[in-house]
């Protein structure tokens, strides 16, 4: 949970009543001391699964936050590694932690890249995009990749309906919908808006060939289903682009 160096309840409330961009600017200096940072277990499992498909050339962490994904890219990529995020505060923290990487502040729905990367990863960011925004996000990732390049997305598998986590995530999403209905600006952060079938359909529509592998090291739900899968979206190796 939160460490003593993490944000206070007051700071979290101010962040939650801000826009997504401003909220993360405020949270950035203490973000790595919160449970919102991508856990090391997910980073390690993602890197392990991708190591069987690499090595890669240049890599991009899409919606990089404070740069946790650099630990994945650095272990897999032989060329330049880059992070992109729209929060200036998060980019500043990432640059401080990883001064050897390249950092770009940009909207993920309008990425300023064209065929420059062999691997794109995005860790825990899908909940910040409404379903109607996913096509633009995936089309931008498609353009950013070279032919044959790979987009990798760890996605949690929904827990069984009788589990505590099922009701906790449902309750969180309901609370966020109520907050966004009565307060402006909206803060988009949902746990249940990016199910694997919908994500697969949007990736396919963007031009990718899509598979998924279980991240077995992250454990299973009580019904035997994996807790997390790694979605692998491959851009065709031909020079055809969309």
C-alpha positions as a printed Julia matrix, in Angstrom:
242×3 Matrix{Float64}:
   0.0     0.0     0.0
   1.15    3.58    0.59
   4.56    4.14    2.15
   5.26    7.03    4.58
   6.79    8.87    1.61
   3.55    8.58   -0.36
   0.8    11.18   -0.79
  -1.48   12.19    2.06
  -5.24   11.62    1.93
  -5.7    15.32    1.26
  -3.26   15.2    -1.67
  -5.05   12.17   -3.12
  -8.42   13.92   -2.86
  -7.08   17.0    -4.67
  -5.62   14.76   -7.37
  -8.88   12.85   -7.77
 -10.81   16.09   -8.29
  -8.39   17.29  -10.98
  -8.12   16.4   -14.64
  -6.08   13.31  -15.51
  -3.13   15.4   -16.71
  -3.08   17.85  -13.8
  -3.81   15.09  -11.31
  -0.73   13.15  -12.39
   1.36   16.32  -12.43
   0.44   16.74   -8.76
   1.01   13.08   -7.88
   4.25   12.65   -9.86
   6.81   13.41   -7.09
   5.27   10.73   -4.83
   3.87    8.36   -7.46
   6.53    5.68   -6.99
   5.55    5.44   -3.32
   1.96    4.48   -4.15
   0.35    1.15   -5.14
  -0.49    2.71   -8.53
   3.04    2.16   -9.84
   3.31   -0.96  -12.02
   4.45   -3.77   -9.69
   7.86   -5.34  -10.21
   6.15   -8.71  -10.63
   4.33   -7.49  -13.76
   7.48   -5.85  -15.12
   9.5    -9.03  -14.6
   6.82  -11.31  -16.07
   6.41   -9.07  -19.11
  10.15   -8.9   -19.71
  10.46  -12.67  -19.35
   7.67  -13.36  -21.86
   9.08  -10.86  -24.37
  12.64  -12.15  -24.01
  11.58  -15.22  -25.98
  10.57  -12.96  -28.9
  13.55  -10.59  -28.93
  16.0    -9.06  -28.91
  14.52   -5.86  -30.29
  16.0    -2.7   -31.73
  14.42    0.54  -30.53
  11.7     0.52  -27.87
   8.9     2.82  -26.75
   7.07    2.93  -23.41
   3.61    4.29  -24.27
   2.08    6.28  -21.37
   5.33    5.83  -19.49
   4.49    7.59  -16.23
   7.6     7.76  -14.06
   9.42    5.27  -16.3
   8.83    1.84  -14.77
   8.62    0.35  -18.27
  12.23    1.34  -18.91
  13.22   -1.67  -16.81
  11.49   -3.86  -19.4
  12.8    -2.04  -22.46
  16.38   -1.81  -21.23
  16.56   -5.59  -20.82
  15.16   -6.26  -24.29
  16.21   -3.46  -26.65
  19.6    -3.0   -28.25
  18.87    0.49  -29.53
  17.39    3.73  -28.23
  14.59    3.51  -25.64
  11.96    6.24  -25.41
   9.12    7.11  -23.06
   6.07    9.2   -23.94
   3.46   10.65  -21.6
   1.24   13.74  -21.53
   2.03   14.64  -17.9
   4.98   17.02  -17.6
   5.36   16.04  -13.94
   5.6    12.33  -14.7
   8.06   12.95  -17.54
  10.24   15.0   -15.19
  10.36   12.16  -12.66
  11.09    9.62  -15.4
  13.9    11.72  -16.84
  15.47   12.05  -13.39
  15.33    8.28  -12.83
  16.49    7.3   -16.34
  18.61   10.13  -17.79
  19.98    7.89  -20.53
  16.55    7.4   -22.16
  14.71    9.75  -24.52
  11.58   11.45  -23.15
   8.74   12.97  -25.16
   5.72   14.8   -23.81
   2.78   14.11  -26.11
  -0.85   13.02  -26.18
  -1.05    9.24  -26.62
  -4.04    9.76  -28.93
  -1.87   11.81  -31.32
   1.57   10.21  -31.17
   4.33   12.08  -33.05
   6.11    8.93  -34.26
   6.26    7.11  -37.59
   7.82    3.68  -38.08
  10.54    4.32  -35.54
  10.25    1.43  -33.07
  10.52   -2.34  -33.01
   8.79   -2.79  -29.64
   6.1    -0.72  -27.92
   4.97   -1.58  -24.4
   2.19   -0.01  -22.38
   1.82   -0.98  -18.74
  -1.39   -0.27  -16.87
  -2.55    2.65  -19.0
  -5.64    1.29  -20.77
  -7.93    2.3   -17.92
  -7.2     5.95  -18.71
  -8.83    5.64  -22.14
 -12.51    5.35  -22.87
 -13.5     2.55  -25.27
 -14.17    5.17  -27.95
 -10.56    6.37  -27.62
  -8.85    3.0   -27.98
  -8.89    3.0   -31.81
  -6.87    6.24  -31.94
  -4.48    4.9   -29.31
  -3.86    1.66  -31.2
  -3.64    3.34  -34.6
  -0.94    5.63  -33.2
   0.98    2.65  -31.85
   0.64    0.94  -35.24
   2.14    3.98  -37.0
   4.95    4.2   -34.45
   6.09    0.64  -35.16
   8.29   -0.51  -37.98
   6.93   -3.34  -40.17
   7.09   -6.52  -38.13
   7.16   -4.54  -34.86
   5.35   -5.63  -31.71
   2.98   -3.92  -29.27
   2.78   -5.63  -25.86
   0.01   -4.96  -23.31
  -0.32   -6.8   -19.98
  -4.05   -7.05  -19.2
  -5.56   -8.4   -16.02
  -8.05  -11.22  -16.45
 -11.39  -10.41  -14.74
 -11.67  -12.24  -11.41
 -14.58  -14.59  -10.72
 -17.83  -12.87   -9.84
 -17.76  -14.18   -6.26
 -14.29  -12.79   -5.52
 -13.64   -9.7    -3.4
 -11.57   -8.16   -6.23
 -14.51   -8.41   -8.64
 -16.7    -6.32   -6.37
 -13.87   -3.96   -5.43
 -13.15   -3.07   -9.06
 -16.85   -2.81   -9.84
 -17.34   -0.48   -6.89
 -14.37    1.65   -7.94
 -15.66    2.02  -11.5
 -19.16    2.93  -10.28
 -17.67    5.56   -7.96
 -15.62    7.03  -10.82
 -18.68    7.18  -13.08
 -20.62    9.03  -10.39
 -17.68   11.39   -9.83
 -17.41   12.14  -13.54
 -21.16   12.67  -13.84
 -21.2    15.39  -11.18
 -17.72   16.93  -11.37
 -15.64   18.56  -14.08
 -13.04   18.08  -15.38
 -13.44   14.29  -15.65
 -10.81   11.92  -14.32
 -10.77    8.86  -16.57
  -9.55    5.79  -14.69
 -11.51    2.56  -14.89
 -10.67   -1.09  -14.23
 -13.42   -2.75  -16.26
 -13.59   -0.86  -19.57
 -10.89   -2.8   -21.45
 -11.88   -6.49  -21.57
  -9.62   -8.66  -23.68
 -12.19   -9.41  -26.45
 -12.84   -5.69  -27.0
  -9.12   -4.86  -26.93
  -8.42   -7.67  -29.39
 -11.12   -6.38  -31.75
  -9.76   -2.82  -31.64
  -6.19   -3.99  -32.23
  -7.29   -6.12  -35.17
  -9.2    -3.18  -36.64
  -6.03   -1.07  -36.35
  -4.17   -3.62  -38.53
  -2.44   -5.84  -35.96
  -2.29   -9.61  -35.78
  -3.19  -10.39  -32.16
  -2.34  -13.24  -29.81
  -2.18  -13.5   -26.01
  -0.09  -15.54  -23.61
  -0.69  -16.25  -19.93
   1.72  -14.6   -17.52
   1.83  -17.75  -15.42
   4.24  -16.35  -12.87
   1.58  -13.92  -11.68
  -0.66  -16.72  -10.41
  -4.21  -17.84  -11.0
  -7.68  -16.98   -9.81
  -9.51  -19.55   -7.71
 -11.3   -20.84  -10.81
  -7.94  -21.65  -12.42
  -7.89  -18.75  -14.89
  -4.68  -16.68  -15.09
  -4.59  -13.4   -13.23
  -2.91  -11.63  -16.13
  -2.26  -12.14  -19.84
   0.18  -10.43  -22.16
  -1.49   -9.25  -25.36
   0.92   -9.4   -28.31
  -0.09   -7.28  -31.3
   2.18   -7.68  -34.31
   2.34   -5.18  -37.17
   2.57   -7.01  -40.51
   6.09   -7.36  -41.85
   5.12   -6.02  -45.27
   5.58   -2.36  -46.12
   1.84   -1.89  -46.29
   0.66    0.75  -43.82
  -2.75    2.02  -42.91
